[in-house]
Structure formats: C-alpha cells, structure tokens
Amino acid sequence: MSAPTVLEMRGIVKQFPGVLANDDVSFDLRRGEVHALLGENGAGKSTLMNILYGLYRPDAGEIRVGGKPVTFHSARDAISSGLGMVHQHFMLIPVMTVAENIVLAAEPTEAGVLLDYDEARRRVRDLAEQFGFAIDPDAPIQDITVGQQQRVEILKALYRRADILILDEPTAVLTPQEATELFGILKNLQREGMSIIFISHKLNEVLEIADRITVLRRGKRVDTVPRAGATEEGLARMMVGREVLLRVDKPPATPGDVVLELRDVHVHDDRDLEKVRGVSLEVRAGEIVGIAGVDGNGQTELVEAITGLRSRASGEIRVDGREMPLKASARAMLEAGVGHIPEDRHRYGMVLDFTLAENVALHDFRYPPDSRFGWLFPRVLAERTRRLIKDFDVRGGDPQTRARNLSGGNQQKLVVAREVDRDPRVLIAAQPTRGLDVGAIEYLHRRLVEERDTGRAVLLVSLELEEVLSLSDRILVIYEGEIVGEHAAGVTEDEVGVEMLGGQREQVA
Amino acid sequence: MTEPLAPEPPEEETPTTTAGRLMLKQKAGGIIPPVITAIFAFFMGGVVIAASGHNPLDAYAGILEGAGINWFWDHFGNTDVIDLTTFNLTQTLLRTTTFVFTGLAVAFAFRCGLFNIGGQGQYIVGVVVAVWVGAYWGNALPNGLHVVVGIVLAALAGAIWAGIAGILKATVGAHEVITTIMLNWIALWFASYCFGQGGPLQNTTPGQESVPISDDVFDKSHAIIPILWGDEGLQALHYGFFGAIAALVVFWVVLNRTTLGYEVRAVGINPEAAAYGGISVKKNYFLAMAISGLFAGLAAGTDIFGWKYDAGVLDIQASAVGFVGIAVALLGRSTAVGVGLGALIFGALDYGTTRGLDPEVFDPTLAGNLGLMIQGFVVLFVGADLLILYLWSLRRKRFTTPRISGKGA
C-alpha cells in the first residue's frame, strides 16, 4: 500500500565545531504523505532540512530525489528539483500584492520586460482554486493576516512547481484557528499528491497532521513511527530520552491580596502608535495570571510599561497598593518589587559578555551586600552566583564564565534565578520558555508554579497558548491592546482562540 | 517556540553603537590582533623607508636610539648617568605620560560604547585653564597647592568640555563623534584667541607683544611638578609620570571594581540590558564622556605644570596629542595595560622620529612624517584587523555555520 518514495536522505552526517549536528541520519518521504520531523531545539531538524534545501553541504551521506542522486549547491538547485520550503520567517515584500509576491523571480512578462500583472493574477487565482486556498491576489501583503501570508508562501512554492513542501515550524506564528486552517490546506495538498515535510517540536500537532513521524535527538534519528499507535508520552520520551511530565501538576491557587493592579493603562510604542488601549487587570499574591494573545497585540508594550522600561501615556499602576508615577523608571519598578523575566533574554535579560556573576548582579549591584559606597565586592557576587547555579541547576559554567558560553536553557535559568532571588512581590514572566527545549520548559513551568505557591504574584505573558492555559489560574486575552476576555483555568483553546482574533470583543467590552 | 534556521547559532547580542560593535569585535581576538597590528604598521613604515632609499632596519635602530630605548641595555638601573641616551629616554617618557592620559580619555568612553574624538579639544581647554592658573595667579597659593589646584581645574575643564558632548548625546541623541569634533574646533580657536595677540592670556613680557605665546608658569610662579629624573629647565621627566601610571591603575579599578564602572561597561556592551537592569543609560553616557574629558584635562595639566610651562597659538594648532590618544586606545584595546604599552610605543615613536633621531641615520623631517604615517597605519590596521577578524569568522562560517541571508520577513 505504500506510495513510491519521492525523496530519500541516507546516512547524512554534518559536523559543526563541537557539535555533531547530524549523525548518520536517514529520512525518506513518500508521495502524498505528511512526514513530521520532530525534535527539541538543537536536535538537528533544521540542519537536516537546510542540507536538503541546499543551504549546507553534508559531510557524508546522499540525497535522492525521485530515485536519482542529487547534489544541491544552493536553494536554487533544490527548487529546480521540485522542493519548496516555507521558512518560519516569511520572505515576502510587504508593499507588494499577493500575486506580485508569488510570481516574484519568475514573472510572466509582456514584451519580455514588463510584468504582465493580469496574467500573474490569473495564474495565482488558478493555483489557489486548484488547491482550495481562499486568498485575494490583489491584497498587499501588509494588509493580510500572518496566516494568509503563510498561505502566500505556500502558493509561492507551488507556483514554482514544487511537489515536495518543507514547512519549518509553521504553526509557531499562528493562532489555534489559523493552525487548524493550515492543517486543512495541508490535507488538500496531500490529496493533490504533494509530499510534505512538517518540522515541529509540538507533539499534539504532529499527531494530528502527520502520517509518519521521525524523531531526532542530539543529531541522531531515534526512530520513525507511523502515527497510528504513537502517543504524546511515547514521542516525548523519544525526543528527550527520558520520561517527561507533560502536564503541569499544580494544586489549586489560593489567591491573597492584590499585588499588581492596572487601571485603564494606555501605552504608545516607539512610533507613538497606541499599542495598549486601556488595560485594567489585577494579579493577586499566590496566583498566576496568564495573558494570551497573538504576537504584536500590545503584550510587549504592556510588559515594558509594568516594568518601567517604557513610560505609559496614562492610567494607573499599583504595586502592593502603592501607586507608581507615570514616568516611573525601571529602577523604581524594581525597587517597588517587580521582577521581570524578559521576553528576549539576549537583548534585555543578560549582558552576554559579562560573567555569570556580573549578570546576577544586574539589578542589585548598587546595594549592599553587592557593593558599598560604590565599591563592588566580586567575592560576594561569586558566592551568590554559585548558590544560584546550584539551586536552579544552571549547567555549563561557574561564576566567572561568560554568559555567552551557556546554552539558552541555562541562560534562562540564570535569569529566572536572579529574578526570583530578589524576592519580588510580583514576577512578570514574558515568554519565559521561548526557544527552550522540553526539559528546560518542564523545569521552568514547575518553578513558576512553585513561586506561585510561595505566595508570589505571577503575570505570565506568552504567545504559546498551551503554556498560558496549562499554567494560569486566570486567563486574560489581549487583542489589539485591549483585554477582550477573562477566563478561569480550564477554558478550552478554541474559546480563547476566537477571542485572540478579536471575535468576541464587542460582547466583552 | 522558534527554532533558528542556523544550527547552534553563536549567541550574539548586537550592540547598537559603532563603538560597541568595534569593542566586541576587538575583544574577540585577544592579544594577537593588536600585536599583529603593530607589526604590520611598522612593516608598512619600513616599506616606505625603503622606498625613500634608506635602510629600514637602520632607520628603526636610529629611532630606537633616538627614543632612548637603548638606555635599558646601556645603563639599566643607573639613573645617575646623564647623557644623551638618558635624556632621550626622559623625553620619550614625558610623551608617554601625556599619551597615557589622552589614551585613557578615548578608552574610557570606548568602554561605554562612545567614540570620543574630542580628546584634542578637551586637552586644549585644559591647557588654557592650566596656563591661566599657573601663570596668571601670581603666587596666590603655596606652590604645591598651586600645582594641585591647577591640575584639578584643568581636569575639570576637560571634563566639562567632554560633558557637553555627553549631555547632547544623552538629551537629544546628538552623535558624540560629530559633537566632539565640533568642540575640538571651538576649543582650538578659543585657545588661539586667548594666547594670540591682544588675547587675555598672551604674555606680558615687555617687547614680546607680537609673540602669540602665554606667560610662563616656570617664571611667573614657579609652581611646577617636581622633577623626577633629569635637569630642571632641560625638559626633565616630572612626577606626573607616576600620575599616569596611577591613572592606569585607577582606570582599571574604576571599571572593574566599582558600581560606576559596572554601569559603564554594561551600557557599553548592551545598553538595553543595562536599562533593564535599572541603569540609566543617559546618565552613563554623560558620566563616561565627562570622565574621559577628565583624563584629557589631566594630560593638559601635567603637561603645563610638568614640562611645557607655557602655551602658544602655534603649539596649540600643531598639537595632536588628543588624536594620538585615539591610536593609543585602539591599539591598546581600551584596556589599562594596553593603553600603557600603546602610550610607550607612541611616545617613543613621537620623540624617536623627530628630535632624538640622528640626522646622519635618517632625515628627521622625513622621520617626523614617518611617525605620523605609522600612527596612521595603526589606526588603519586596527580597522583592518576588525575586517580580518570579520573575514576570518566568515571563512569559519562557510565551513561550519553559514549564515543564511534574508532570514527576516
């Protein structure tokens, strides 16, 4: 019953300095199947696909497309062999229309030089119809949603006559509804005979869409299994190499007094656009309040306002009942008891060229015991850092190691350690697990719940809906800078997902 | 949960300032690039010497002797011999003293991610103040105090002058490179006015009305820094030399052992993380510039009270000690030890190529230009070694982790 193999990678080896990114990995793709490539960050998924797409040269191994051995020197070679890749970050030109973007670099022309726009539009429309895409060819890219932009990327690949489609973490940027729509499209494509490689580290979606699943761990292929019979637990074990607690086990919250209170807060971004439009919320001691939302709906600005990195235009912020002035500085917020795990740890969370000890001191270096009268005490810092390294299981360095040399997960642990160690009244966790692997995520989730249970107020802002839903005791939904919904724990993804797209705004507001 | 396209991407933060990026790149290579830079610069200088029909080795040997470096193997440890070699060495160390201060003036700002091109202007302002205090206050103060007050005020003048650029940077975001260059010219012409004919600080010696030079500290108050080595009145080495060494130590201590230095370095490497840490980036921009200017002012104060004793329009307009400081800081990678060694090299080059050089070996006028050329080569190669490091990293990336372009949407 198995369809013919359209693509085969055999014994692929790729060595980077210090890392064997791909160690004798084999992979094959059958006609008309969705084959998921599952693995943690750094497992070698992207390396393997970049080799397939001609971006890297393998050190050993061979690639066959349609049974013939091929050597790709660039993406151009891969494209001409019928491969199409949809990257996580789209490569579209915002001011051009859908049709213009799709035909780019292979435009139908008039008299050899002029773009034949009507012809382009016609071809795009035909293509969309053939595969069941709902898309307006004349819409400028900047006016369509991220989900639609992704469809444009897929259409672009189809337009270039791809019959093997590689999707790199395609749902990372989508809402649950958009993801469902994407899966519908993929099923259509499958019916039309397309073969699809689906890169992901999300167990549930892999189980939903894939026919077969290949799991990579530390550069090695662990196994390839059919979907039938695969379970989340089993796949997680293969990914991590040990039992993983997938669900966050937490006792019910026992909320105390209100620690963080926002009243009608408005915040503008750098271009002076109003990104937060009258947010009111409260977070009590001993509870985790999660903010769900699609990226770019004001979460970043909201967090910056609460942490004093950006001054708000209007509205009140109270920490522990104390009203903070409009222009409260980051330092004032820190001193009032706000701890902040920033969404971008490289940009904000640490100074990568500082040592771990220096990074641990980032907020409190100016107070005893870190310093006195402006004089730093490196030994005190080193001691505290050693303690945090031990307590928070930070691996790969000592206090004098440069932060740059730690892995992402360990850097994040250090950031969390520093913030928690300051004993803040309220902890703002912005995307605390972004870019981390399953093991580190498990640890950080457990830690946040522990912090809650010690009576800390936690405000969790995350683009990962699953994370918000499983960790939070209350869930707020943000859309275009407004809180459009509030739910108790136990709400379903679908209910929240609709609101994330603004569907319920009228009723709530 | 996004996985980057390139596997194991090097953890990189991107400093937002040019100086910050330069600094990061420089640090990457350790001690090797500055050594290579210096060797390359001297090699290129050698090529120029050869092109002019001289033997480069002879010329460099001549410069070495002109700078008095041969003292170390001829009379090492014996400070009693007063001969040409000794004299040459004291002259080299005099210039080294100045260059340590002007080098630190650039290096300190550098560590905060700022490029202080204004060392020259800050130095000139310091000179004006030092001359004013030293030669026009009569004997209002006891000599020792007079010197201290003069140097302190010169340092403050430099700090204020640089602080202007710092404030402009902090408040309206004016780029420090532009503002310090403009402030250099303002200082230059202000000093030219002060020391020029009819200027408030022109000399009061009868019969010298047409000479655009100030009064002399040595003659007017004799408030001078005590002599360390050599003959008073013969441009001897003064105790300011130890001041320069102390300044290097202070520079290191402030940066590495104080909260002020911690803030400056954090802002220099990653202003956004610094802000997140509750550090005021603007305050540090101002402070780092002011402290930089302080060092330039110290250079002026020790020069005037140590061995120059007066200043004239021609001196001011020909002086380039602030600019040499840029080369010193770049070559020294803005570290204390590096600046010290860089200052010594440029001090030796400055004196060894001009007055100290035996005209038989190499024409001093030609050699003076050679010194400038080597200085230019150093600045050029510091830029170039960044380029070399960059190319090197590209080469490594090609075989290891190629960067994929066009990743952004």
Boltz contact constraints between the chains, C-beta under 6 A:
constraints:
  - contact:
      token1: [A, 16]
      token2: [B, 8]
      max_distance: 6.0
  - contact:
      token1: [A, 16]
      token2: [B, 400]
      max_distance: 6.0
  - contact:
      token1: [A, 16]
      token2: [B, 401]
      max_distance: 6.0
  - contact:
      token1: [A, 17]
      token2: [B, 400]
      max_distance: 6.0
  - contact:
      token1: [A, 19]
      token2: [B, 8]
      max_distance: 6.0
  - contact:
      token1: [A, 21]
      token2: [B, 7]
      max_distance: 6.0
  - contact:
      token1: [A, 41]
      token2: [B, 3]
      max_distance: 6.0
  - contact:
      token1: [A, 46]
      token2: [B, 3]
      max_distance: 6.0
  - contact:
      token1: [A, 46]
      token2: [B, 5]
      max_distance: 6.0
  - contact:
      token1: [A, 46]
      token2: [B, 7]
      max_distance: 6.0
  - contact:
      token1: [A, 47]
      token2: [B, 7]
      max_distance: 6.0
  - contact:
      token1: [A, 55]
      token2: [B, 404]
      max_distance: 6.0
  - contact:
      token1: [A, 88]
      token2: [B, 2]
      max_distance: 6.0
  - contact:
      token1: [A, 89]
      token2: [B, 407]
      max_distance: 6.0
  - contact:
      token1: [A, 89]
      token2: [B, 408]
      max_distance: 6.0
  - contact:
      token1: [A, 89]
      token2: [B, 409]
      max_distance: 6.0
  - contact:
      token1: [A, 90]
      token2: [B, 409]
      max_distance: 6.0
  - contact:
      token1: [A, 91]
      token2: [B, 406]
      max_distance: 6.0
  - contact:
      token1: [A, 169]
      token2: [B, 3]
      max_distance: 6.0
  - contact:
      token1: [A, 172]
      token2: [B, 2]
      max_distance: 6.0
  - contact:
      token1: [A, 330]
      token2: [B, 275]
      max_distance: 6.0
  - contact:
      token1: [A, 330]
      token2: [B, 278]
      max_distance: 6.0
  - contact:
      token1: [A, 331]
      token2: [B, 278]
      max_distance: 6.0
  - contact:
      token1: [A, 334]
      token2: [B, 278]
      max_distance: 6.0
  - contact:
      token1: [A, 346]
      token2: [B, 13]
      max_distance: 6.0
  - contact:
      token1: [A, 347]
      token2: [B, 272]
      max_distance: 6.0
  - contact:
      token1: [A, 348]
      token2: [B, 272]
      max_distance: 6.0
  - contact:
      token1: [A, 348]
      token2: [B, 273]
      max_distance: 6.0
  - contact:
      token1: [A, 348]
      token2: [B, 276]
      max_distance: 6.0
  - contact:
      token1: [A, 351]
      token2: [B, 266]
      max_distance: 6.0
  - contact:
      token1: [A, 351]
      token2: [B, 269]
      max_distance: 6.0
  - contact:
      token1: [A, 351]
      token2: [B, 270]
      max_distance: 6.0
  - contact:
      token1: [A, 351]
      token2: [B, 273]
      max_distance: 6.0
  - contact:
      token1: [A, 352]
      token2: [B, 11]
      max_distance: 6.0
  - contact:
      token1: [A, 352]
      token2: [B, 13]
      max_distance: 6.0
  - contact:
      token1: [A, 353]
      token2: [B, 269]
      max_distance: 6.0
  - contact:
      token1: [A, 362]
      token2: [B, 277]
      max_distance: 6.0
  - contact:
      token1: [A, 363]
      token2: [B, 277]
      max_distance: 6.0
  - contact:
      token1: [A, 363]
      token2: [B, 278]
      max_distance: 6.0
  - contact:
      token1: [A, 365]
      token2: [B, 259]
      max_distance: 6.0
  - contact:
      token1: [A, 365]
      token2: [B, 262]
      max_distance: 6.0
  - contact:
      token1: [A, 366]
      token2: [B, 259]
      max_distance: 6.0
  - contact:
      token1: [A, 371]
      token2: [B, 259]
      max_distance: 6.0
  - contact:
      token1: [A, 374]
      token2: [B, 258]
      max_distance: 6.0
  - contact:
      token1: [A, 374]
      token2: [B, 259]
      max_distance: 6.0
  - contact:
      token1: [A, 375]
      token2: [B, 258]
      max_distance: 6.0
  - contact:
      token1: [A, 376]
      token2: [B, 257]
      max_distance: 6.0
  - contact:
      token1: [A, 404]
      token2: [B, 11]
      max_distance: 6.0
